[in-house]
Amino acid sequence: MFAKTIFAAAALVAVSVSGATAQQAATFGGSDALGSLYDRQNRMFTELVNERSGGALTVNFIEGEQLGSDVQVIEQTMAGAVQFYGDDLSWYANWVKDYAILGWGFTFHSPDHMQRFFDSDAYKAMSDRLIKDQGCVSWRRRRSSHE
C-alpha cells in the first residue's frame, strides 16, 4: 500500500515542449485501466484545470488505451500530437535509463525521501536529458507545506 502511495505521489504530467503553450485546447492522453488510480488522478487533473483556467485552457482527457499503450502515448506527446500524459515516471526509462530507479520497489523509505530525490541534482540531470534528447518535459507535483 505504501509503495502504491509513493508511486501515486510520483505520477507525472509530461508536456511536449512544442505542445500546449499557445493553444486554448489540449489533449491529455491516458493509457491506464478505466477507474484505476492513475485514471482517476488524470480525470481529476483535467477537471481541475478546466475549472480553474477560467476558459483559457480546455483539456480533453482521452482515457484508457484509446490512443495506445503508455509508450505510444508518450511518443505522441513527444511528437506534439498529445499535449499531456500522466502516469508513473518510470515509463521514461525507455528513453533515459536512470528513470528505471523509480520503478523499483522500496527505493524510497518515505515521501520526504522521494521529494529530496526530486529536488536533487541527479533528478535534474535526468529531467534535463529527457528535455534535450526527447523534447519532453517531466513535471512532478511538489508537496505543499500544509500536506
C-alpha positions as CSV (number, residue, x, y, z in Angstrom):
1,M,0.0,0.0,0.0
2,F,2.8,2.4,0.9
3,A,4.5,1.7,-2.4
4,K,1.4,2.5,-4.3
5,T,1.1,5.8,-2.4
6,I,4.7,6.6,-3.2
7,F,4.2,5.9,-6.9
8,A,1.0,7.9,-6.9
9,A,2.9,10.8,-5.5
10,A,5.5,10.3,-8.3
11,A,2.9,10.5,-11.0
12,L,3.8,12.9,-13.6
13,V,2.3,15.1,-16.3
14,A,4.5,15.2,-19.4
15,V,4.1,18.1,-21.7
16,S,5.6,18.3,-25.2
17,V,7.8,21.4,-25.5
18,S,6.0,22.4,-28.7
19,G,2.6,21.5,-27.4
20,A,0.1,23.3,-25.2
21,T,1.9,26.7,-24.8
22,A,-0.1,28.7,-27.4
23,Q,-3.3,26.6,-27.5
24,Q,-6.6,27.1,-25.9
25,A,-7.4,23.4,-26.1
26,A,-5.1,20.4,-25.3
27,T,-5.3,16.7,-25.4
28,F,-4.4,14.7,-22.3
29,G,-3.7,11.1,-23.3
30,G,-4.3,8.4,-20.8
31,S,-3.3,4.8,-21.0
32,D,-4.4,3.2,-17.8
33,A,-7.3,0.9,-16.9
34,L,-10.6,2.8,-16.5
35,G,-11.2,3.5,-12.8
36,S,-7.6,2.8,-11.8
37,L,-5.7,5.2,-9.5
38,Y,-3.9,6.9,-12.4
39,D,-7.1,7.1,-14.5
40,R,-8.9,8.8,-11.6
41,Q,-6.0,11.2,-10.9
42,N,-5.8,12.2,-14.5
43,R,-9.5,12.8,-14.7
44,M,-9.3,15.0,-11.5
45,F,-6.3,16.9,-13.0
46,T,-8.4,17.5,-16.2
47,E,-11.4,18.7,-14.2
48,L,-9.3,21.0,-12.0
49,V,-7.5,22.6,-15.0
50,N,-10.8,23.1,-16.9
51,E,-12.4,24.5,-13.8
52,R,-9.6,26.8,-12.7
53,S,-8.4,28.1,-16.0
54,G,-11.4,30.2,-16.4
55,G,-11.8,29.1,-20.0
56,A,-8.3,30.0,-21.0
57,L,-7.4,26.3,-21.5
58,T,-9.7,23.3,-22.1
59,V,-8.2,19.9,-21.6
60,N,-9.8,16.9,-23.3
61,F,-8.9,13.7,-21.4
62,I,-8.8,10.6,-23.7
63,E,-9.0,7.8,-21.1
64,G,-7.9,4.2,-21.3
65,E,-5.8,2.9,-24.1
66,Q,-7.8,4.7,-26.8
67,L,-4.6,6.4,-28.0
68,G,-2.4,3.3,-27.4
69,S,-0.1,1.9,-24.7
70,D,1.9,4.1,-22.3
71,V,5.0,4.2,-24.6
72,Q,2.8,5.0,-27.6
73,V,1.1,7.9,-25.8
74,I,4.4,9.2,-24.5
75,E,5.8,9.1,-28.1
76,Q,2.7,11.0,-29.3
77,T,3.4,13.6,-26.5
78,M,7.0,13.9,-27.7
79,A,5.7,14.4,-31.3
80,G,3.3,17.1,-30.2
81,A,0.1,15.2,-31.2
82,V,-0.8,14.9,-27.5
83,Q,0.0,17.7,-25.1
84,F,-0.3,15.9,-21.7
85,Y,0.4,12.5,-20.4
86,G,0.1,11.5,-16.7
87,D,1.5,8.3,-15.1
88,D,4.4,6.8,-13.4
89,L,7.8,8.4,-14.1
90,S,9.5,5.0,-14.5
91,W,8.0,4.8,-18.1
92,Y,10.6,7.3,-19.1
93,A,13.3,4.7,-18.6
94,N,12.6,3.7,-22.2
95,W,14.4,6.9,-23.2
96,V,16.5,7.9,-20.1
97,K,17.6,4.6,-18.4
98,D,18.1,6.3,-15.0
99,Y,14.3,6.7,-14.6
100,A,14.2,2.9,-14.0
101,I,15.1,3.5,-10.4
102,L,11.6,4.9,-9.9
103,G,10.1,1.5,-10.8
104,W,12.0,-0.4,-8.2
105,G,10.0,-1.3,-5.1
106,F,11.2,0.2,-1.8
107,T,13.6,2.7,-3.4
108,F,12.3,5.5,-1.2
109,H,11.6,5.0,2.5
110,S,9.2,7.9,2.8
111,P,7.5,10.7,0.8
112,D,10.1,13.1,2.1
113,H,13.0,10.9,0.9
114,M,11.3,10.8,-2.6
115,Q,10.9,14.6,-2.6
116,R,14.6,15.0,-1.7
117,F,15.4,12.9,-4.7
118,F,13.2,15.0,-7.0
119,D,15.0,18.1,-5.6
120,S,18.4,16.6,-6.3
121,D,20.9,17.4,-9.0
122,A,20.7,13.7,-10.1
123,Y,17.0,14.1,-10.9
124,K,17.6,17.4,-12.5
125,A,20.2,15.8,-14.8
126,M,17.7,13.0,-15.7
127,S,15.0,15.5,-16.5
128,D,17.3,17.8,-18.5
129,R,18.4,14.8,-20.6
130,L,14.7,13.9,-21.3
131,I,14.1,17.5,-22.4
132,K,17.2,17.7,-24.5
133,D,17.0,14.3,-26.2
134,Q,13.2,13.9,-26.5
135,G,11.8,17.4,-26.2
136,C,9.6,16.2,-23.4
137,V,9.2,18.0,-20.0
138,S,8.5,15.8,-17.0
139,W,6.9,17.6,-14.0
140,R,6.3,16.2,-10.6
141,R,4.0,17.7,-8.1
142,R,5.7,19.4,-5.2
143,R,4.1,18.8,-1.9
144,S,2.9,21.9,-0.2
145,S,4.0,22.7,3.4
146,H,0.4,22.0,4.6
147,E,0.3,18.4,3.4
